[in-house]
């Protein structure tokens, strides 16, 4: 079987699990912590299957190439830093904000 076929089989099993959880909820007549945890765990499994389907069946996804950002070598305008405080030293006048 291919990876896609296996993931489809897992998806069907998760659908069966959801139905079984619903039946248990009806029989218990309440939504306790245990049932919520099972629902949450089943949801995490669904998310994991979706991730596997999204990136080609579990193979690491290639990062798309991004355009290079050029940063100028010219100094920044000194007026940008007139009100700045030194991290860890506080303000220039020695008073905390």
N, C-alpha and C positions, 0 to 999 in steps of 0.2 A: 504494500500500500504506500501511496505517496504521503508526504507530510500533510498536504491539504486534506486528504481523505481521513487521516488520523485526527486532525483538528476538528473535522466535521463530526466524527464519531464522539469525540470528547464533548462537543457542543450538544449533541443529542443526549448524552448522559447527564449533562448539566440541566437540560430541559426536564428530564425525568426526575432529577434531584429537586428541582423547583416544585414540581407537582407533588412529590412526596412530602416536602416541607409544608406545603399548603394543607395537605391532608392531616399532618401531625398538628398543625396550628388549630384546625377545626376540631380535632379530637380533644385537644387540651383546653380549648375554649378561651385561651388567653395568649398574649404575646409576651412571654417571659424573656428574661435575659438569655437563656440558653437558645431559644428559637431565633432571637435577634442575632446572636453570634453565628448561628448556622447560616442564616440569610446573608450576613456580612461576608462570611467565608466563601459562600457560593458566588457572591458578587465579585470578590477578588479573583476567583478562578475565571469568571467570565472576562474580566479585564485582562487577565494574563493571556487568555486565548486570543482576545482581540489584538493584543500587542504582538503575539506570535504571527498572527495573520497579516498584520500591518507591515512587518519588516521581513517578509519572505520566509516565514516558517522557522524563525528562531536564529537565522543567520544575522550577524551584526549588520546594522544598516550603515551604508556609506554616508558620510556627512556631505551635504551639498557644498560645492565650492562657493566661497563668498568673495566678493570683490575686495581687493586690497584697499585699505584706507591709508592715504598718505598723510603724514603728520609733518608739518612744517618745522624747520630747524630754527626759525626766527624766534626770538624771545617773546614771551607774552607781554601784553601791556601791563605795566606796573600798577595802573589804577584799578585793575581787577582785584588787587589784594589789599587795598587801603583799609578796609573794615575787617579784615580777616583776623581770626584769633589763632594763635599757635596751639595745636592740639596738645593737651596735657599741661600747657603753661597758662592758659586763661587769656584774658584780654590784656591789652597793652598798658592800660591804666591800673592794672592789678586788682580790679574789682570783678567779682563774679557777676554774671548776668542775673 
